[in-house]
Amino acid sequence: MRREAVYQVVRDGILMGRAPSVREVQRALGLHSPDSARYHLDKLVAEGRLLKEAGIARGFRLPDGPASRIANRIPVIGHVQAGALTEAIEQPEGYLTQRPRGRGETELFALRVRGESMRDAGIFPGDLAIVRRQPTAESGQIVVAMVDGEATIKRLRFRGKRAELHPANPEFDVIHPDAKALQILGRVVEIRRFYDLAPIENSEN
């Protein structure tokens, strides 16, 4: 029964777009230690019910099949309010079919672009920014950051230890967020033009 519970926690996380870590499985089920969770996870991998990519903390996958195809969809969200990324991902507008990418590119969501602040970077209103969830990024990378209660797409740059969010349009100002208030939601890994894509699949299909 415990192994089945471990499987359900991992499966549910994968289907929501974020495979859990060993420690998160432990906490979710109130297990005594991470080793207990790891034992059951290893057994599930040995049984073929889960796949695991070596060297990736959240590297659990589902084998090929209907559930795997669902897990490979990217949730599309229109906007994100402060502290509500998980809720937005759990109630998306629809889904994109995820194309295979490099290792670790499974924790993805797609954010609909609003405004023209990143125009000169080739990012236009109506585009879909595919974002890899991560709490940090390097200088020069385009990120989704939470500013004044809304998610914004900007290029992250550091001036000393201070972070700046740069637009790619001279009509917009550089944002100088307070270090304690800045929240990086993820790094933009791909931009897709909505009208070049197959229709977004509704979650009920």
Buried (B, 14 or more C-beta within 10 A) or exposed (E): EEBEBBBEBBBEBBBBBBBBBBBBBBBBBEBEEBEBBBBBBEBBBEEEBBBBBEEBEBBBBBEEEEEBEEBBBBBBBEEBEEEBBBEBBEEBBBBBEBEEEEEBBBBBBBBBBBBBBBBEBEBBEEBBBBBBBBEEBEEEBBBBBBBEEEBBBBBBBEEEEEBBBBBBBEEBEEBEBEEEEBBBBBBBBBBBEBEEEEEBEEEEE
